[in-house]
Each structure stands twice: as C-alpha cells, then as structure tokens.
Amino acid sequence: MTALDFELRPELEAHEPAEMRGSGRDDVRMIVSDRASGRVIDTHFRALPEFLRDGDLLVLNTSATLPAALVALRENGDEIALHWSTSLPGGLHVIEPRLGAPPSAGSRSPTKAGTPLPARASEVLTLPGGAHATLLTPYRDSQRLWIARLDIDVPIADYLRRWGRPIRYPYVDRRFPIDAYQNVFARIEGSAEMPSAGRAFTRSMLACLRARGVGIARLVLHTGVASLESNEKPYEEWYEVPLRTADRVRAAKANGGRVIAVGTTVVRALESSVDREGNSIASSGNCCSRPPILPRLVCPRSCPSRPGRADCSASPIAPRSAPEMI
C-alpha cells in the first residue's frame, strides 16, 4: 500500500452526477484538514463558506471540456476508442488510442475501460466524417499516448463538437450530456477531460462567497486525458495566468489572506507562474508538474478520486467514498 492506495468498494461508487442523486451539484461530502490543530473534519461541501474568511482568494480554472472521445477504425477493421488529449505546435496532436468498447451508438460500456492500444508508428486510423489520424511516434516515454497528425478540414474543437462524446470511466455506466462535464464557471474550451475539483460549485455558492468577502480569481489550464497511469510521468498542458489574477494572488498573500487553489490544475498553473522569489506573475505556455509538487503559493483543494492516482478523476461523478478535500 502507498499513500495513494485506498479501498473503494463498488457499492460506494457513484454512477451519476450529484444533482441526479441529491439536491444539487454541491450535494457531496467534504473533508477539511486543519493544519494548525491537526483536526480532520468530515462535513458537507455546502459548508465551505464556513471555512473561508474575508480576505481569502479562491482561484478557479475556467477551462471548458470538449467531447474528446471518438470512434476509430484500425486498418484491419477493428473498432477502437480514440481520445484526443491536446494540440501541439505544427498542427500535431497528442491522442490516446485504446482497445475496448468505443462510445458508439447505444453502447453502455465505459470508454476508459479498455487498455492502451499496442499500436505502431505510421498506422493510419479512420475517424468519423472521412477524417484520419496517422500515428507518428509515442509521446515522450508514455505507453499509451501518441503524437499524431489529424487530417481534418475544420478546427479540432469544431470537429470534436460534431463527432465526439465526453470521455467516461468504468463506474459510469450510461451517457450524460457534455453539460454534465462542465463547471458552472467554465468559459474557454480546450480540456479533454473535466477539471473536476470545481464541479461541486454552484452559482449561488460563488455569490455567497463573494458576499462574505472571499475573492474569486480565474486562470486557464487545458487538461489532457486525466489520471496518470502507473509509473507514468506528468505531461505538458497549456495554461495562462492573467496579470489580474497574479496581482490578486500577491495582494491576498501580502494582506494575510489564504490562496485556495481549486484543484491540482490551478496548483500547477500558479506554481509554474512565479518569479525567482516565489511571487506570482502573469505568464502562459506549457506547464508540467514536477514531482514532488511543493506549493509555495496556495492551499490546494482537491479530492482523491481513485486508488493509486494522484489527481481528481475528470469524470463529473466522484466516488461516494472519495469526498472533496480542502
């Protein structure tokens, strides 16, 4: 057993979004760890405003999710799942071909259940709408991600909106619309999977926090296919920390407030956007978390979603036994 291992019994898994099994997105559990006292509080997400105070700053990732799961055909006619992960310079893309059930019409099988495809360089996959993906080379040292050329005649976001479906996981046994995979504050499309640490927030919750004097700042980090697999190194993802957000982070810390990062995506973006003295600055580009992550700026807020994984699952459905943490 490691620090990331825990038992998750099937009967404790949730198979639908919180609002379908309760009274709203924020109908989920939350654990609060008080570092000063060492106390651990098992509570409810709706109680979050009680744990924040005037002068704190909440930082959100406003990246919106694209329907990044596609059906693909191999040269031998086998049907597989193909997940778009991120775009690269030069018109190239990082993709994840997987064996197993693709998101075809009427399928109730999960798209993430299959194993990575044992593919070869130069293999051409046929995609919907007469498009093609040519596998060029494995992405870095990954056993599942490939750099590919996509022969499509529209921007990738337009193509995915036309032909793609949201990526879903083994414990999600039916489809949900793309809106179920969006945070209420999502604005800019670009994530292959949902930055799900913010899913429990509602507009009324954000209004309540503002009324209590909690500041809200925004940045963007477009996630690739989430949940690194065994022994897999982190990969680069595009981010942008605006000048206004960097200014507000510095001001909050200077005035004694806490900076609460909503999820590991916000931690990675903020910790990649500092000067030599560790002060928040505006920047954009590709960031890659370098383990171990030692936050200098923020108090992370996230959740342990699955055994053996360090980040939140990008599914809109969090396991019942994996409460939100702050």
C-alpha positions as CSV (number, residue, x, y, z in Angstrom):
1,M,0.0,0.0,0.0
2,T,1.2,3.5,-0.8
3,A,-0.1,6.9,0.2
4,L,-2.3,6.9,-2.9
5,D,-3.8,3.5,-2.3
6,F,-7.2,3.1,-0.6
7,E,-10.1,0.6,-0.8
8,L,-13.0,1.7,-3.0
9,R,-15.8,-0.8,-2.8
10,P,-18.1,-1.0,-5.8
11,E,-21.2,-0.2,-3.8
12,L,-19.7,3.1,-2.7
13,E,-19.1,4.3,-6.3
14,A,-21.5,6.9,-7.7
15,H,-22.8,6.2,-11.2
16,E,-24.5,9.6,-11.9
17,P,-23.8,13.3,-11.2
18,A,-24.5,14.5,-7.7
19,E,-27.6,16.6,-8.8
20,M,-29.2,13.4,-10.1
21,R,-28.9,11.5,-6.8
22,G,-29.3,14.5,-4.5
23,S,-30.5,18.1,-4.5
24,G,-27.7,19.8,-6.4
25,R,-24.1,19.8,-7.6
26,D,-23.0,20.7,-4.1
27,D,-24.7,17.7,-2.6
28,V,-21.3,16.0,-1.9
29,R,-19.2,15.3,1.2
30,M,-16.1,17.3,2.1
31,I,-13.1,16.7,4.4
32,V,-11.4,19.7,5.9
33,S,-7.9,19.3,7.3
34,D,-6.8,21.9,9.9
35,R,-3.1,22.0,9.7
36,A,-2.8,24.2,12.8
37,S,-4.7,21.8,15.1
38,G,-4.3,18.6,13.1
39,R,-8.1,18.2,13.3
40,V,-9.8,16.5,10.4
41,I,-13.5,17.4,9.8
42,D,-15.9,15.3,7.8
43,T,-18.6,17.7,6.6
44,H,-20.5,18.7,3.5
45,F,-19.5,20.8,0.6
46,R,-22.3,23.3,1.2
47,A,-20.5,24.2,4.5
48,L,-17.5,25.5,2.5
49,P,-18.2,29.2,3.2
50,E,-17.9,28.5,6.9
51,F,-14.3,27.5,6.5
52,L,-13.2,30.5,4.4
53,R,-12.9,34.1,5.6
54,D,-12.8,37.7,4.4
55,G,-9.6,38.3,2.5
56,D,-9.2,34.7,1.2
57,L,-8.8,34.3,-2.5
58,L,-10.3,31.3,-4.4
59,V,-8.7,30.6,-7.7
60,L,-10.7,28.8,-10.4
61,N,-9.7,27.0,-13.7
62,T,-12.2,28.3,-16.3
63,S,-11.2,25.7,-19.0
64,A,-14.3,24.1,-20.6
65,T,-14.4,20.4,-21.6
66,L,-14.6,19.2,-25.1
67,P,-16.3,15.9,-26.1
68,A,-12.9,14.2,-26.8
69,A,-13.9,10.5,-27.2
70,L,-14.1,9.3,-30.8
71,V,-14.7,6.0,-32.6
72,A,-11.8,5.0,-34.8
73,L,-11.2,2.1,-37.2
74,R,-7.9,0.3,-37.5
75,E,-6.5,-0.8,-40.8
76,N,-7.7,-4.3,-40.1
77,G,-11.3,-3.1,-39.5
78,D,-11.3,-3.3,-35.7
79,E,-13.2,-0.6,-33.9
80,I,-11.4,1.2,-31.1
81,A,-11.8,4.2,-28.9
82,L,-9.6,7.2,-29.6
83,H,-9.3,10.1,-27.1
84,W,-8.0,13.5,-28.2
85,S,-5.7,14.9,-25.5
86,T,-4.1,18.1,-26.5
87,S,-2.8,20.1,-29.5
88,L,0.9,20.6,-30.3
89,P,2.7,23.1,-32.4
90,G,2.9,22.4,-36.2
91,G,-0.6,21.1,-36.4
92,L,0.1,17.9,-34.5
93,H,-1.9,16.4,-31.6
94,V,-1.5,14.1,-28.7
95,I,-4.0,11.3,-28.8
96,E,-4.8,8.1,-26.7
97,P,-6.0,5.1,-28.7
98,R,-7.5,2.4,-26.5
99,L,-8.7,-1.1,-27.0
100,G,-12.2,-1.9,-25.8
101,A,-15.6,-0.5,-26.3
102,P,-15.8,2.9,-28.0
103,P,-18.6,5.4,-27.5
104,S,-20.7,4.0,-30.4
105,A,-24.4,4.4,-30.6
106,G,-26.3,2.6,-27.9
107,S,-23.2,1.5,-26.1
108,R,-23.4,1.4,-22.3
109,S,-19.8,0.3,-21.9
110,P,-17.2,2.8,-20.5
111,T,-14.7,4.3,-22.9
112,K,-11.9,4.2,-20.3
113,A,-12.2,0.5,-19.5
114,G,-10.0,-0.6,-22.4
115,T,-6.2,-1.0,-22.3
116,P,-3.9,1.2,-24.3
117,L,-3.7,0.2,-27.9
118,P,-0.4,-1.7,-28.9
119,A,-0.1,0.5,-32.0
120,R,2.8,1.1,-34.4
121,A,4.2,4.2,-36.0
122,S,2.7,5.2,-39.3
123,E,-0.5,3.3,-38.6
124,V,-3.5,5.2,-40.0
125,L,-6.8,5.2,-38.1
126,T,-10.0,6.1,-39.8
127,L,-12.1,8.7,-38.0
128,P,-15.8,9.8,-38.4
129,G,-16.6,12.1,-41.2
130,G,-13.9,10.8,-43.5
131,A,-11.1,12.1,-41.3
132,H,-7.9,10.2,-40.5
133,A,-5.3,10.0,-37.7
134,T,-1.7,9.0,-38.5
135,L,0.3,7.8,-35.6
136,L,3.8,9.3,-35.8
137,T,5.7,8.4,-32.6
138,P,4.9,7.7,-28.9
139,Y,4.6,10.9,-26.8
140,R,7.8,11.1,-24.7
141,D,8.0,7.8,-22.7
142,S,4.3,7.2,-22.5
143,Q,3.0,3.7,-23.2
144,R,-0.4,5.0,-24.2
145,L,-0.1,8.5,-25.7
146,W,0.9,9.1,-29.3
147,I,1.8,12.2,-31.3
148,A,-0.4,12.1,-34.4
149,R,-1.3,14.1,-37.5
150,L,-5.1,14.5,-37.8
151,D,-6.4,15.0,-41.3
152,I,-9.5,17.1,-40.7
153,D,-10.8,20.1,-42.6
154,V,-12.1,22.1,-39.5
155,P,-10.5,23.2,-36.2
156,I,-10.2,20.4,-33.7
157,A,-12.8,21.9,-31.3
158,D,-15.4,22.1,-34.2
159,Y,-14.6,18.5,-35.2
160,L,-15.0,17.2,-31.7
161,R,-18.3,19.0,-31.1
162,R,-19.6,17.4,-34.3
163,W,-18.3,13.8,-33.8
164,G,-17.1,13.4,-30.2
165,R,-18.6,12.3,-26.9
166,P,-17.4,13.0,-23.4
167,I,-14.8,10.6,-22.1
168,R,-16.3,8.5,-19.3
169,Y,-15.0,5.9,-16.8
170,P,-15.7,2.3,-15.8
171,Y,-18.0,3.3,-12.9
172,V,-20.2,5.5,-15.2
173,D,-22.5,3.0,-16.9
174,R,-24.5,5.4,-19.1
175,R,-24.1,8.6,-21.1
176,F,-24.6,12.1,-19.8
177,P,-24.6,15.3,-21.9
178,I,-21.5,17.5,-22.2
179,D,-23.1,20.0,-19.8
180,A,-22.6,17.4,-17.0
181,Y,-18.9,17.6,-17.7
182,Q,-18.6,21.4,-17.3
183,N,-18.0,23.5,-14.3
184,V,-20.6,26.3,-13.9
185,F,-17.7,28.9,-14.3
186,A,-16.2,27.2,-17.4
187,R,-15.6,29.7,-20.2
188,I,-12.8,28.7,-22.6
189,E,-12.9,25.3,-24.5
190,G,-9.8,23.2,-24.5
191,S,-9.8,20.4,-21.9
192,A,-10.0,16.8,-23.0
193,E,-11.4,15.9,-19.6
194,M,-13.1,18.0,-16.9
195,P,-11.0,19.9,-14.3
196,S,-13.4,18.3,-11.8
197,A,-12.3,19.7,-8.5
198,G,-14.6,22.7,-9.2
199,R,-17.7,20.7,-10.2
200,A,-19.5,21.0,-6.8
201,F,-19.5,24.8,-7.0
202,T,-22.8,26.4,-7.9
203,R,-23.5,30.0,-8.9
204,S,-25.3,30.6,-5.6
205,M,-22.2,29.2,-3.7
206,L,-19.9,31.6,-5.6
207,A,-22.3,34.5,-4.8
208,C,-22.3,33.5,-1.1
209,L,-18.5,33.5,-1.0
210,R,-18.3,36.9,-2.6
211,A,-20.8,38.3,-0.1
212,R,-18.5,37.0,2.7
213,G,-15.5,38.9,1.3
214,V,-13.9,35.9,-0.4
215,G,-12.2,37.0,-3.6
216,I,-12.5,34.9,-6.8
217,A,-9.8,34.9,-9.5
218,R,-9.5,32.9,-12.7
219,L,-6.9,31.2,-14.8
220,V,-6.9,28.6,-17.6
221,L,-5.2,25.3,-17.8
222,H,-6.4,22.9,-20.5
223,T,-6.2,19.3,-19.2
224,G,-5.2,16.4,-21.4
225,V,-6.5,12.9,-20.8
226,A,-6.5,12.7,-17.0
227,S,-5.4,10.4,-14.2
228,L,-1.8,9.4,-15.0
229,E,-1.4,5.6,-15.2
230,S,1.0,3.5,-13.2
231,N,4.6,4.9,-13.3
232,E,3.7,7.5,-16.0
233,K,5.4,10.9,-15.8
234,P,3.3,14.1,-16.0
235,Y,3.0,15.7,-19.4
236,E,2.8,19.3,-20.5
237,E,-0.5,21.1,-20.6
238,W,-1.2,24.7,-21.8
239,Y,-2.0,27.3,-19.2
240,E,-2.5,31.1,-18.8
241,V,-2.3,33.1,-15.6
242,P,-3.6,36.6,-16.4
243,L,-2.0,39.7,-14.9
244,R,-5.1,40.5,-12.9
245,T,-5.0,37.0,-11.2
246,A,-1.3,37.3,-10.5
247,D,-1.9,40.7,-8.9
248,R,-4.7,39.4,-6.8
249,V,-2.7,36.4,-5.6
250,R,0.2,38.7,-4.5
251,A,-2.3,41.1,-2.8
252,A,-4.1,38.3,-0.9
253,K,-0.8,36.9,0.5
254,A,0.5,40.4,1.4
255,N,-2.7,41.1,3.3
256,G,-2.6,37.8,5.2
257,G,-5.2,36.0,3.2
258,R,-5.1,32.5,2.0
259,V,-4.9,31.5,-1.6
260,I,-7.2,28.4,-2.2
261,A,-6.4,26.6,-5.5
262,V,-9.5,24.7,-6.7
263,G,-7.8,21.5,-7.9
264,T,-4.4,20.4,-9.0
265,T,-4.8,22.2,-12.3
266,V,-4.8,25.5,-10.5
267,V,-1.9,24.4,-8.4
268,R,0.2,23.5,-11.4
269,A,-0.6,26.8,-13.2
270,L,0.1,29.0,-10.3
271,E,3.3,27.2,-9.2
272,S,4.5,27.4,-12.8
273,S,4.0,31.1,-12.9
274,V,6.3,32.6,-10.2
275,D,9.4,34.7,-10.2
276,R,12.7,33.7,-8.6
277,E,11.5,35.0,-5.2
278,G,8.3,32.8,-5.5
279,N,6.0,35.7,-6.2
280,S,3.0,35.2,-8.5
281,I,3.5,36.6,-12.0
282,A,1.5,36.6,-15.2
283,S,2.6,34.0,-17.7
284,S,1.3,31.5,-20.3
285,G,2.7,28.4,-22.0
286,N,3.1,24.7,-21.3
287,C,3.5,23.6,-17.7
288,C,4.3,20.1,-16.4
289,S,4.1,19.3,-12.7
290,R,7.5,18.1,-11.5
291,P,7.0,15.7,-8.6
292,P,7.1,16.2,-5.8
293,I,4.8,19.3,-6.0
294,L,5.6,21.6,-3.1
295,P,3.1,24.5,-3.3
296,R,4.7,27.8,-2.3
297,L,1.6,30.0,-3.0
298,V,-1.5,28.1,-2.4
299,C,-3.7,25.8,-0.2
300,P,-4.8,23.1,-2.6
301,R,-8.4,21.9,-2.7
302,S,-8.8,18.6,-4.4
303,C,-10.0,15.0,-4.0
304,P,-8.5,11.5,-4.0
305,S,-10.6,10.1,-6.8
306,R,-9.3,6.6,-7.5
307,P,-6.9,4.3,-5.8
308,G,-3.3,4.8,-7.0
309,R,-4.0,8.2,-8.7
310,A,-2.7,11.5,-7.5
311,D,-5.3,13.8,-9.0
312,C,-9.0,14.1,-9.4
313,S,-10.8,12.0,-11.9
314,A,-12.1,14.1,-14.7
315,S,-15.5,12.4,-14.6
316,P,-18.4,14.5,-13.3
317,I,-19.2,11.7,-10.9
318,A,-17.0,11.5,-7.9
319,P,-16.9,8.2,-6.0
320,R,-19.1,8.3,-2.8
321,S,-16.1,7.3,-0.7
322,A,-13.9,10.0,-2.1
323,P,-15.1,13.2,-0.5
324,E,-13.8,16.6,-1.6
325,M,-10.8,17.9,0.4
326,I,-9.6,21.4,1.4
